[in-house]
Amino acid sequence: MQKMSKIYVSGHTGMVGQALMEVLKRNGYTNIITRSKSELDLLDQKAVREFFEKEKPEYVFHLAAKVGGILGNKTYPADFSYENLQINTNIIYFAHKYKVKKLINFGSICIYPVNAKVPVKEEYLLTGPLEYSNEGYAVAKISGLMLCKKFKEQYGDNFISVMPDNIYGINDNFHPQNAHVIPMLMRRFHEAKVKKEKEAVVWGTGNPTRGFIFSEDVADGLLFIMKNYNNLEHINIGTGIETKIKDLADLLKKVIGFEGKLRFDKSKPDGTPRRYLDVNKLNKLGWTAKYTLEQGLVKMYKWFKKNEKNLRER
């Protein structure tokens, strides 16, 4: 990929999309194409075809997806299935049709079986049942992965799927009910600090473990994979570090400066006991995450405080 190569980033307004735009620009890539949802409806096959026909991007980072937390996946399972299937089919097919040189298809850790052995290796895909609450979303992501793989097998298209660990960072979703664990706890602990409350609540026992990766590291890794990985099989991206939710909560409390106690509400579900990705394949290629969890949280919290007023309205 050359500095003047024509690059299309779908989902450029999302958390990872914005981080990727910064990484691309910082590395001297200037010929970047984007379209907002109002400019290009990725569910519209005709519109997507016309976009690829007109723009003819050489490289594609496909990040766009309909995403949500547990509540959204449970409430709108058909919408999550249909929209993600349609978006992936349109982008991947027309990337093939208009001879894109290379495409990175961005996935999710939820593609792996709910009880997969940890750390979760790439080859564990399709070895067991999925987490039921986001089954539709996961199947759509698996379908996109398979579509990339089969176009590569049949036509030689260089389409690569990347599966990330739990992502957090700048421009995250801080909704009090629908956010993922880090932004939800960050907002909750911050508000408890401002109100001088004596305690803040963490759902569950705090015993489950997860892998977390900062959005800027994800963006850096995606560019690395675009330039260095061309194999048939998909590849994981993460830190390879397992973190207990209790330890995460303690670290967030320290970063935020909340001086009250943490109360773990054991009436709330814990979810999967252990879940984080094996990233040996990517590490062996020469890439590792730069940010420690604390460094990422510090940078994220600085951004949160600066943008708190706008985030309250989300």
Secondary structure, DSSP 8 states (H G I E B T S, - for coil): --TT--EEEETTTSHHHHHHHHHHHHTT---EE---TTT--TT-HHHHHHHHHHH--SEEEE-------HHHHHH-HHHHHHHHHHHHHHHHHHHHHTT-SEEEEE--GGGS-TT--SSB-GGGTTSS---GGGHHHHHHHHHHHHHHHHHHHHH---EEEEEE-EEE-TT----TTTS-HHHHHHHHHHHHHHTT-SEEEEES-S--EE-EEEHHHHHHHHHHHHHH---SS-EEES----EEHHHHHHHHHHHHT--SEEEEETTS---SSEE-B--HHHHHHT------HHHHHHHHHHHHHHTHHHHHT-
